[in-house]
């Protein structure tokens, strides 16, 4: 009777007061469930973000490797257009370095040598800026003086200053490879007996450390599954070029 009487006196205000005395809210179980769901969403989003980053940097590595291989080919092709003579690749038995000449441009290279911090030129060494142990370079390009023939470039096995004639010296060489890249293969052949001005050029450039590659065939490396944030890339260019203006 008291409650009914109070309702008649206070009307809806009494009911409103009762409702405020028992507010609804989240229980501990509901909060735990919501937190778990939110954590799962964050983990999924993070995994997706890392995967996108992985794909991006893998694409960057491949693009850079293709760009370097294309740059080397374009450099060679540009010299073919004006070259009076082409000297095919040959190896210096004393040093193990290989080299070839297209016109006055000379290319000296080490197959399979990964470019690293040790490839920094030693500018304090006169006449031979690349004199590291075993030859710390991948592909060097220099220009022969005048109309000199394609002479064996001066190497570590020759004492500094003893390169005679001067055409043996590396003349302000430029490294054509980028960091962590290697020249896996290069060949310049003239298989067309009908047209001696047509040459086949094959270039293989690889990016990455040894443990990221299958080097069973070192001239044609194959990338293995990447690990962590390290990547591997291989780019090959195999095409014909023409000697002389075209």
C-alpha positions as CSV (number, residue, x, y, z in Angstrom):
1,X,0.0,0.0,0.0
2,X,2.9,2.4,0.8
3,X,4.4,1.9,-2.7
4,X,1.1,2.3,-4.4
5,X,0.4,5.4,-2.4
6,X,3.8,6.8,-3.3
7,X,3.2,6.2,-7.0
8,X,0.0,8.1,-6.8
9,X,1.8,11.0,-5.1
10,X,5.0,11.1,-7.2
11,X,3.8,9.5,-10.4
12,X,6.4,8.9,-13.1
13,X,9.1,10.6,-11.1
14,X,9.1,7.7,-8.7
15,X,9.6,5.2,-11.5
16,X,12.5,7.3,-12.9
17,X,14.2,7.4,-9.5
18,X,13.9,3.6,-9.2
19,X,15.4,3.1,-12.7
20,X,18.4,5.3,-11.8
21,X,19.1,3.3,-8.7
22,X,19.7,0.1,-10.9
23,X,21.8,1.3,-13.9
24,X,22.8,-1.4,-16.5
25,X,26.6,-1.9,-17.4
26,X,29.2,-4.4,-18.8
27,X,30.1,-7.4,-16.8
28,X,33.7,-8.6,-16.4
29,X,33.0,-11.5,-18.8
30,X,31.7,-9.1,-21.5
31,X,34.8,-6.8,-21.1
32,X,37.1,-9.8,-21.4
33,X,35.4,-11.0,-24.6
34,X,35.5,-7.5,-26.1
35,X,39.2,-7.2,-25.3
36,X,39.9,-10.6,-26.8
37,X,38.1,-9.7,-30.0
38,X,39.8,-6.4,-30.3
39,X,43.3,-8.0,-29.8
40,X,42.6,-10.5,-32.5
41,X,41.6,-7.7,-34.9
42,X,44.8,-5.9,-34.1
43,X,46.9,-9.1,-34.7
44,X,45.2,-9.7,-38.0
45,X,45.8,-6.0,-39.1
46,X,49.5,-6.2,-38.0
47,X,50.0,-9.4,-39.9
48,X,48.5,-7.8,-43.0
49,X,50.6,-4.7,-42.6
50,X,53.8,-6.8,-42.3
51,X,52.9,-8.8,-45.4
52,X,52.3,-5.7,-47.4
53,X,55.7,-4.4,-46.3
54,X,57.3,-7.7,-47.2
55,X,55.8,-7.6,-50.7
56,X,56.8,-3.9,-51.1
57,X,60.5,-4.4,-50.2
58,X,60.7,-7.6,-52.3
59,X,59.3,-5.6,-55.2
60,X,61.9,-2.9,-54.6
61,X,64.7,-5.4,-54.6
62,X,63.6,-6.9,-57.9
63,X,63.0,-3.5,-59.5
64,X,66.5,-2.3,-58.5
65,X,68.1,-5.5,-59.8
66,X,66.3,-5.3,-63.1
67,X,67.3,-1.6,-63.3
68,X,71.0,-2.4,-62.8
69,X,70.9,-5.2,-65.4
70,X,69.2,-3.0,-67.9
71,X,71.7,-0.2,-67.2
72,X,74.6,-2.5,-67.9
73,X,73.0,-3.8,-71.1
74,X,72.2,-0.2,-72.3
75,X,75.8,0.8,-71.6
76,X,77.1,-2.1,-73.7
77,X,74.6,-1.6,-76.4
78,X,75.4,2.1,-76.6
79,X,79.1,1.3,-77.2
80,X,78.2,-1.3,-79.8
81,X,76.7,1.4,-82.0
82,X,80.0,3.2,-82.5
83,X,82.5,0.3,-81.9
84,X,85.0,-0.4,-84.7
85,X,86.2,-3.5,-82.9
86,X,84.7,-6.0,-80.3
87,X,86.9,-8.1,-78.1
88,X,85.0,-11.0,-76.6
89,X,85.3,-11.9,-72.8
90,X,88.5,-13.4,-71.8
91,X,90.2,-14.2,-68.4
92,X,93.6,-13.1,-67.1
93,X,95.2,-16.3,-65.9
94,X,97.4,-14.4,-63.4
95,X,94.6,-12.7,-61.6
96,X,91.4,-14.6,-62.5
97,X,89.7,-11.4,-63.6
98,X,87.7,-11.4,-66.8
99,X,87.4,-8.5,-69.2
100,X,86.2,-7.5,-72.7
101,X,86.3,-4.4,-74.8
102,X,83.7,-2.8,-77.1
103,X,85.5,0.0,-79.0
104,X,87.4,2.0,-76.4
105,X,85.2,0.9,-73.5
106,X,86.7,-1.8,-71.3
107,X,84.7,-3.9,-68.8
108,X,86.5,-5.8,-66.1
109,X,84.5,-8.1,-63.9
110,X,84.4,-10.8,-61.2
111,X,81.7,-13.4,-61.6
112,X,79.8,-14.2,-58.4
113,X,81.4,-11.5,-56.3
114,X,78.8,-9.9,-54.0
115,X,79.4,-6.1,-53.7
116,X,79.6,-5.0,-50.1
117,X,81.2,-2.3,-48.0
118,X,84.6,-3.7,-48.8
119,X,84.1,-2.6,-52.4
120,X,84.7,1.0,-51.5
121,X,87.5,2.3,-53.7
122,X,90.9,2.9,-52.0
123,X,91.6,6.4,-53.4
124,X,95.0,6.5,-51.5
125,X,96.4,3.8,-53.9
126,X,97.9,5.5,-56.9
127,X,96.8,4.3,-60.4
128,X,94.8,1.4,-58.9
129,X,91.7,2.5,-56.9
130,X,90.4,-1.1,-56.7
131,X,93.2,-3.0,-55.0
132,X,91.4,-5.1,-52.4
133,X,92.3,-8.7,-51.6
134,X,91.0,-10.8,-54.5
135,X,89.6,-7.8,-56.3
136,X,86.8,-6.0,-54.4
137,X,84.6,-5.2,-57.4
138,X,81.8,-6.7,-59.5
139,X,81.8,-4.9,-62.9
140,X,84.2,-2.0,-63.6
141,X,84.0,0.1,-66.7
142,X,86.9,2.3,-67.8
143,X,87.9,3.9,-71.1
144,X,91.0,2.9,-73.0
145,X,93.3,5.8,-73.9
146,X,93.2,6.8,-77.6
147,X,92.9,3.8,-79.9
148,X,94.6,1.3,-77.6
149,X,93.9,-2.3,-78.1
150,X,92.0,-4.3,-75.5
151,X,94.8,-4.9,-73.0
152,X,94.6,-6.9,-69.8
153,X,93.7,-4.4,-67.0
154,X,96.2,-3.9,-64.2
155,X,95.3,-6.1,-61.2
156,X,96.4,-6.8,-57.6
157,X,99.1,-9.1,-58.9
158,X,100.9,-6.2,-60.6
159,X,102.8,-3.8,-58.2
160,X,101.3,-0.4,-58.1
161,X,103.0,1.9,-60.6
162,X,104.4,-1.0,-62.6
163,X,101.6,-1.1,-65.2
164,X,103.2,-0.7,-68.6
165,X,102.1,0.4,-71.1
166,X,99.7,2.8,-69.4
167,X,96.8,1.3,-71.3
168,X,96.9,-1.6,-68.8
169,X,95.8,0.7,-65.9
170,X,92.2,1.0,-65.0
171,X,91.4,4.5,-66.2
172,X,89.0,6.1,-63.6
173,X,86.9,3.0,-63.4
174,X,83.2,3.1,-62.5
175,X,81.4,0.3,-60.6
176,X,78.2,-0.7,-62.4
177,X,76.7,-2.9,-59.7
178,X,74.8,-1.8,-56.6
179,X,75.2,-2.9,-53.0
180,X,74.7,-6.6,-52.3
181,X,74.6,-7.3,-56.1
182,X,76.7,-9.7,-58.1
183,X,77.3,-10.4,-61.8
184,X,76.4,-14.1,-62.1
185,X,77.0,-14.4,-65.8
186,X,77.9,-12.3,-68.9
187,X,78.6,-13.5,-72.5
188,X,79.0,-11.7,-75.8
189,X,79.0,-14.1,-78.8
190,X,78.8,-13.7,-82.5
191,X,77.0,-16.8,-83.7
192,X,75.6,-15.4,-86.9
193,X,78.1,-16.3,-89.7
194,X,76.0,-14.5,-92.3
195,X,76.2,-11.2,-90.4
196,X,79.3,-10.6,-88.3
197,X,77.8,-7.4,-86.9
198,X,75.1,-9.2,-84.9
199,X,76.0,-10.3,-81.4
200,X,74.1,-12.1,-78.6
201,X,74.5,-10.5,-75.2
202,X,73.5,-12.4,-72.1
203,X,73.6,-10.7,-68.6
204,X,72.6,-12.2,-65.3
205,X,72.6,-10.0,-62.2
206,X,71.6,-11.3,-58.8
207,X,70.8,-9.5,-55.5
208,X,71.2,-11.1,-52.0
209,X,73.5,-13.1,-49.8
210,X,74.6,-16.7,-50.6
211,X,72.2,-18.3,-48.1
212,X,69.3,-16.8,-50.0
213,X,70.2,-18.4,-53.3
214,X,70.5,-21.9,-54.8
215,X,74.0,-21.6,-56.3
216,X,74.1,-25.2,-57.7
217,X,74.6,-23.5,-61.1
218,X,76.4,-20.2,-60.1
219,X,75.8,-18.7,-63.5
220,X,72.1,-19.1,-63.1
221,X,71.2,-18.6,-59.4
222,X,67.7,-19.3,-58.1
223,X,66.2,-17.5,-55.2
224,X,65.1,-19.6,-52.3
225,X,62.4,-18.6,-49.8
226,X,63.3,-15.4,-48.1
227,X,64.0,-15.3,-44.4
228,X,63.0,-12.4,-42.2
229,X,63.5,-9.1,-43.9
230,X,66.1,-10.3,-46.3
231,X,65.3,-10.7,-50.0
232,X,66.8,-12.2,-53.2
233,X,66.3,-11.2,-56.8
234,X,67.6,-12.4,-60.1
235,X,67.4,-10.5,-63.4
236,X,68.5,-11.8,-66.8
237,X,68.7,-10.0,-70.1
238,X,69.4,-12.1,-73.2
239,X,69.0,-10.3,-76.5
240,X,70.7,-9.4,-79.8
241,X,72.6,-6.2,-80.5
242,X,74.0,-4.7,-83.7
243,X,77.4,-3.3,-84.1
244,X,77.4,0.0,-85.9
245,X,74.8,2.8,-86.2
246,X,71.2,1.5,-86.7
